[in-house]
Amino acid sequence: MTPMRSRHVSIVIPASARQVYDYAADPDNLPRWAAGLAAGVRRDGDVLVTDSPMGEVVVRFAPDNPYGILDHDVTLPDGEVVANPLRVIDHPDGAEVVFTVRQRDLTDDQFDADCAAVERDLQALHDAVIAPS
């Protein structure tokens, strides 16, 4: 069995880690930066239900915390739960946002495409934080 690969995708945002964390943690901001969870975000208790490109998914974020942890589990339409590690950490130039992408059962090309999608989302987060609309 081939071990599952992981790739850490990151971006530095010229803002405080707290500012970036607060922006990214606000479900109302998800459509501005998280294309995979972008449409139809609605709250159902402590989870978010979103209309994603894969269909309706349920997202459960880590509770609010002072450590920049934005880990979230995504329950896919088929019931599979995907754990997504996401951190906002201090950086000399502001804040670094680090998303760990895991290959799971994806082909190498699908994994590369997934990582590229995360890079686009992090760039959108960068742009939204530094120039909010």
Phi, psi and omega per residue, in radians:
M1 nan 2.294 3.129
T2 -1.377 2.292 3.116
P3 -1.152 2.569 3.127
M4 -1.231 2.280 3.084
R5 -1.505 2.668 3.010
S6 -2.239 2.626 3.048
R7 -2.362 2.316 3.105
H8 -1.658 2.036 -3.135
V9 -1.856 2.243 -3.067
S10 -2.459 2.862 3.055
I11 -2.589 2.566 3.058
V12 -1.755 2.303 -3.133
I13 -2.054 2.228 -3.103
P14 -1.346 1.185 3.105
A15 -2.702 2.871 -3.138
S16 -1.178 2.650 3.108
A17 -1.005 -0.685 -3.133
R18 -1.123 -0.735 3.135
Q19 -1.088 -0.775 -3.138
V20 -1.151 -0.790 3.123
Y21 -1.011 -0.870 -3.101
D22 -1.043 -0.706 3.135
Y23 -1.161 -0.867 -3.080
A24 -1.175 -0.532 -3.097
A25 -1.371 -0.271 -3.108
D26 -1.389 1.993 -3.113
P27 -1.007 -0.492 3.127
D28 -1.160 -0.349 3.127
N29 -1.569 -0.227 -3.086
L30 -0.913 -0.770 -3.129
P31 -1.083 -0.338 -3.128
R32 -1.394 -0.307 -3.057
W33 -2.468 -0.318 -3.058
A34 -1.901 1.509 -3.063
A35 -1.003 -0.618 -3.140
G36 -1.192 -0.315 3.140
L37 -2.204 0.515 -2.827
A38 -1.390 -0.567 -2.943
A39 -1.845 2.566 2.985
G40 1.044 0.728 3.133
V41 -1.266 2.172 3.058
R42 -2.412 2.610 -3.117
R43 -1.591 2.460 3.038
D44 -2.384 1.536 -3.031
G45 1.190 -2.166 -3.118
D46 -1.691 0.243 3.095
V47 -2.105 2.834 3.039
L48 -1.924 2.451 3.041
V49 -1.994 2.194 -3.089
T50 -2.271 2.680 3.002
D51 -1.637 1.893 -3.093
S52 -1.864 3.016 3.056
P53 -1.051 -0.350 -3.140
M54 -1.579 -0.110 -3.018
G55 2.014 -2.930 -3.114
E56 -1.250 2.250 3.106
V57 -2.221 2.725 3.096
V58 -1.942 2.297 -3.092
V59 -2.103 2.256 3.090
R60 -2.149 1.979 3.121
F61 -1.530 2.699 2.992
A62 -1.010 2.607 3.099
P63 -1.058 2.708 3.080
D64 -0.887 2.369 -3.079
N65 -2.681 2.796 -3.124
P66 -1.513 0.115 -3.022
Y67 -1.786 -0.013 3.135
G68 1.371 0.318 -3.118
I69 -1.520 2.041 3.100
L70 -2.075 0.539 3.105
D71 -0.947 2.549 3.109
H72 -2.618 2.472 3.050
D73 -1.712 2.343 3.101
V74 -2.005 2.106 3.071
T75 -1.656 2.000 -3.080
L76 -1.325 2.886 -3.129
P77 -0.972 -0.501 3.134
D78 -1.489 0.033 3.114
G79 1.675 -0.208 3.099
E80 -1.130 2.396 3.103
V81 -1.857 2.189 3.136
V82 -1.946 2.106 3.107
A83 -1.489 2.271 -3.095
N84 -2.146 1.776 3.074
P85 -1.254 2.262 -3.134
L86 -2.509 2.195 -3.096
R87 -2.252 2.570 2.964
V88 -2.063 2.043 -3.059
I89 -2.197 2.694 3.081
D90 -1.075 2.529 3.113
H91 -2.470 2.580 3.136
P92 -0.954 -0.449 3.139
D93 -1.814 0.270 3.133
G94 2.389 -1.935 -3.132
A95 -2.316 2.504 3.021
E96 -1.924 2.284 3.092
V97 -1.853 2.177 -3.074
V98 -2.143 2.100 3.113
F99 -1.981 2.200 3.092
T100 -1.641 2.074 3.116
V101 -1.769 2.261 3.125
R102 -1.918 2.450 -3.050
Q103 -1.211 -0.568 -3.088
R104 0.847 -2.208 -3.089
D105 -1.734 0.344 -3.110
L106 -1.409 2.608 2.983
T107 -1.215 2.936 3.100
D108 -1.044 -0.717 3.131
D109 -1.153 -0.726 3.101
Q110 -1.127 -0.683 3.118
F111 -1.105 -0.791 3.094
D112 -1.057 -0.712 3.119
A113 -1.157 -0.669 3.099
D114 -1.110 -0.768 3.106
C115 -1.103 -0.699 3.109
A116 -1.121 -0.654 3.097
A117 -1.133 -0.706 3.094
V118 -1.122 -0.723 3.091
E119 -1.016 -0.737 3.122
R120 -1.131 -0.720 3.117
D121 -1.103 -0.747 -3.141
L122 -1.164 -0.624 3.061
Q123 -1.134 -0.696 3.093
A124 -1.128 -0.658 3.073
L125 -1.103 -0.817 3.082
H126 -0.906 -0.921 -3.074
D127 -1.117 -0.676 -3.116
A128 -1.205 -0.640 -3.124
V129 -1.247 -0.745 -3.050
I130 -1.452 -0.350 3.117
A131 -2.443 1.182 -3.082
P132 -1.076 2.532 -3.131
S133 -1.567 nan nan
